[in-house]
Amino acid sequence: MVNKEKIEQAVRLLLEGIGEDCDREGLKETPGRVARMYEEIFAGMDQSAGEHLSKTFTAENNEMIVEKDISFYSTCEHHLMPFYGKVHIAYIPDGKVVGISKLARTVEVFARRLQIQEKMTAQIADAIMEDLQPKGVIVMAQAEHMCMTMRGVKKPGSQTVTMVARGLFKENENMRNMFLNLVDR
C-alpha cells in the first residue's frame, strides 16, 4: 500500500535537495501530484496475477495462442526511471484458456512494480504457468530504458529484449522459432 504522506515528504526533500523552492507557485502541489502518480504506477505492488488468470474457459484447442504487442510502462528499481515497450506472450493450453484481456492485465500487474525487465519477464511467465497450468508458455519483452536514453550512455532508441520459456517452449526449439516468427509479423 502506497503511503502518500511519506511520498509527499520525500518529494519536498528532493525538491529542496536540487535547490528548488517548494513554496513557489508551480511546485506547491507537486508533492501531492507525485504521490497520486506513484499510487497509480505502482498499483501492481498490491495485486496478484492470479486475480486475472483464475477465470478460465474449457477449450478443446490445445494449439498455440499468441497475444502480442501488449504495451507496458514500468519503473527500473536501479534509477527509478521508466522503461517501456511491448510484451509478447504465447501459451499452449492444457484444456483451459483465459480471456485474452487477462494476459494484458497480467502484464500490468508486474509492470506496475519497481523491478528490472528480466525479473518482470520471468514473473509473467511463471504466473501463467502456475495459475493457468498450460503445457508451455513463452514471454518476450522489448523495452526502451530511460536510464540509457536520457542519462548515462545516452543511446535513445536502443531496445533491451528479454525472453523466458517454460514447459514445451523450453524443451522444443521449433515451438520457440514458431513463436518468434509470429512475433516478427
N, C-alpha and C positions, 0 to 999 in steps of 0.2 A: 504494500500500500504506500503510495506516494505521500510524503509529509510536506505539504505545500509551504508551511511556515518555515521549515528548515531550508527549503529551496530558496525562498524569498530572502532569507538572511544571507545565504551563500551568494546569491546574485548581487546583493548590495555590497558584500565584501569584495567580490570580483570587480565590480564597477569601481569601487574605491581603489582597489589594487592597481588598476590600469590608469588611475589618475582622473577618473570621471567624478562629476558632481551628481550624486543620486537624487538631489532635490531639483535639478533643472527640469524644465517642462517635458522634454522628450523622454526622460528616464524615470519620472515619478512612478509610473505604473508598470515599468518594465519588469521588476521582480515578480509581480503578480501574473503578468502575461507569460513569463518564462515558466513559472510554476504550473500554470494551466497547460502549457505546451508539453512539459515533461510528463504530466499526468496522462496526456494523450499518447505521446510517442513511446512511453514505457508501459503501456497498458498490458502488455504480454507478461509482465512480471507476475501478475496475479491470475493468469489464465493457464488452463491445461488444454493441450491439443485434443485430449480425449473428449472434451465437451463437443467438439465439432465432428470427430471421427466416430462417435458412438452410434449415430443414426445411419444404419446400413440397409441395403436392399438385397434380396436374394437375386442372384444372377446366374444364368446358365453359361454366359460368356466367360471364359477363362483366358481370353486373349489380352494382349497389352492395351492398357488405357493410358493415354498421354494427355496431360494438361500442361501447355507450355506458355511461355511469356507472361507469367504471373509477376506483375510489378511489385516491388517491395522497397521500403526505406527502413534503414536500421542505423544504429549508432555504435561505432567502434569503441570498445572499452579501453583502448590504449590512449587515444587522444580526445575522446568524447566528441568526435566529429562524425558526420553522416557518411554512410556508404549506401548505395542504392543500385538497383538493377532489376534483373529478371531471374525467376526460378522456373525450372522445367522439371516436371515430375512424371514418372511412368510407374505403373504397378501392374502386376498380373494377379487378378483376383483369385481367390480360392472359394468360390461360391457366394461371395457377397461383395457389393460395391458400395461406394459412398457417393453422395451427391457431389457433383463437380465443384460447386462453390465451397465445399468443405475443405478441399485441398488448398484453395486460396486462403481460407480462414486459418488453416494450419500454418501456412507460411507467415501470416500476420502475427500469430501467437509468438513465434520465435523471432521474427524480425523486430518486434517491439520490446526488445530487451537490450541491455548493454552486453556486447559479446564480440567475437570475431567471426568472420564469414565461414571459416572452416567448421566451427562448432555449430553454427546455425544450420548449415547444410546437413551435418550428421544428425542433429536433433530432429529435423523434419523427417528424414528417412527412418530414424528409429521410432518416432511416434507412429508413423504409418504402419511399420512392421508390427509394433506392439498392439495398436488399437484396431487395425483393420485385418491383421494377420493374413496378408497376401502371400502368394508363392515367391514374390520378389518385388523389390522397389529400387528405383534409381532416382537420384535427385542431383540436378546440376544448378549451380548458382553462378551468375555472371554479374559482376558489380564494379562500379567505379567508386573509389575511396577518396573522399575529400582530403584525407591526411596525405595523400600522394599528389593531389592535383593543385591544392591551393597553399600548401606549405611544404617544407622539406624538399624533396626531389622535384616537385612541380612538373608533373607529367600528365596534363589533362588528357582525357580520352583513353588512358590505359585501363585495361579490364583485368580483374582477378577472376579466375574461373576455378570453382571447386566442384568436385563430383564425388558422390558416395553411392555405392551399390551394395545391396543386401539380397540374400536369397538367390533366386535364379539369375538375377542380373550380375551378381558377383561371380557366380560359377560359369556363366555362359557368355563367351566373348561375342558370339553372333547376336545375342539379345542386346548387349551393350551397344554394338555397332548399329543395330536397327534403331535403337533409341536416338543415338547421335545423328543418324540420317534424318529422322523425323524432326528433330530439333532444328537442324540446319535448313529445313524447307521454309 
